[in-house]
């Protein structure tokens, strides 16, 4: 489940079927694999913002902020992680667990 950041680009364009070039507003640019870009950030329509995997951003020379993040699973955005704790009920032990139907 990759962690992604919303990154605003000045330009993002395809240079091959498997890669695209990203240019930031400060002039920094680098090549990103298309598989690491999860799609546009539709919550920021006025900006050219895209969801990009954090592991590739750490390796590239691009300017980005870690303020807006989300998780993706199977190509879908997960809004929140929900943790459910299960507490089993305490039961008395069974003294005889033999099944009458299976006896000869």
C-alpha positions in Angstrom: 0.0 0.0 0.0 2.0 2.9 -1.2 2.1 6.3 0.6 1.6 9.2 -1.9 2.0 12.9 -1.7 0.1 15.5 -3.7 2.8 17.3 -5.8 2.1 20.4 -7.8 4.1 20.6 -11.1 4.6 23.4 -13.5 4.7 20.8 -16.3 4.2 17.1 -16.4 4.3 15.5 -19.8 5.0 12.0 -21.3 8.3 11.3 -22.9 7.8 7.6 -23.5 5.1 4.9 -22.8 6.7 4.2 -19.4 8.1 7.6 -18.3 7.2 11.3 -18.0 9.1 14.4 -17.3 8.2 16.5 -14.3 9.2 20.2 -13.9 8.6 22.0 -10.6 8.1 25.8 -10.2 11.6 26.3 -8.8 13.1 24.9 -12.1 14.0 21.5 -10.7 13.1 18.6 -13.1 13.4 14.9 -13.3 12.0 11.8 -15.0 9.4 9.8 -13.2 8.1 6.3 -14.1 4.4 6.4 -15.0 3.8 3.5 -12.6 4.7 5.8 -9.7 2.1 8.5 -10.6 -1.4 7.5 -9.3 -3.4 10.2 -11.0 -4.5 13.8 -10.6 -5.4 15.2 -7.2 -9.0 16.3 -7.9 -9.2 18.0 -4.5 -7.0 20.8 -6.0 -8.4 21.4 -9.5 -7.0 24.8 -9.9 -3.4 23.5 -9.6 -1.6 20.9 -11.6 -1.4 18.5 -8.7 -0.7 14.8 -9.0 -0.5 11.9 -6.6 3.1 10.5 -6.7 4.6 7.7 -4.6 6.8 8.9 -1.8 9.6 6.3 -2.4 10.3 7.7 -5.8 10.1 11.3 -4.7 12.9 10.6 -2.1 15.2 9.4 -4.9 14.5 12.3 -7.3 15.5 15.9 -7.5 12.0 17.4 -7.2 10.6 20.0 -4.8 7.5 18.7 -3.0 5.7 19.1 0.3 4.7 16.3 2.7 1.6 18.2 3.9 -1.0 16.4 1.8 -0.7 12.6 1.7 -2.9 9.6 1.2 -2.6 5.9 0.7 -3.5 3.9 -2.5 -4.5 0.2 -2.6 -5.3 -1.5 -5.9 -5.3 1.8 -7.7 -7.9 3.3 -5.4 -7.4 6.0 -2.8 -8.0 5.0 0.8 -9.3 8.0 2.8 -8.6 6.7 6.3 -7.2 3.7 7.8 -9.6 2.1 10.3 -8.2 -0.1 13.0 -10.7 -2.5 14.7 -9.6 -4.3 17.8 -11.3 -7.5 18.6 -11.7 -8.7 22.2 -12.9 -12.3 22.4 -15.4 -13.3 24.9 -14.2 -15.5 27.7 -15.8 -18.9 27.6 -15.8 -21.9 29.9 -13.7 -24.9 28.6 -15.7 -27.8 27.2 -15.3 -31.0 29.3 -16.3 -33.4 26.6 -16.0 -32.5 22.9 -16.8 -35.8 21.4 -19.4 -36.0 18.7 -22.1 -38.6 19.1 -22.7 -39.0 15.3 -19.1 -40.1 14.9 -19.1 -42.8 17.5 -19.4 -46.4 16.5 
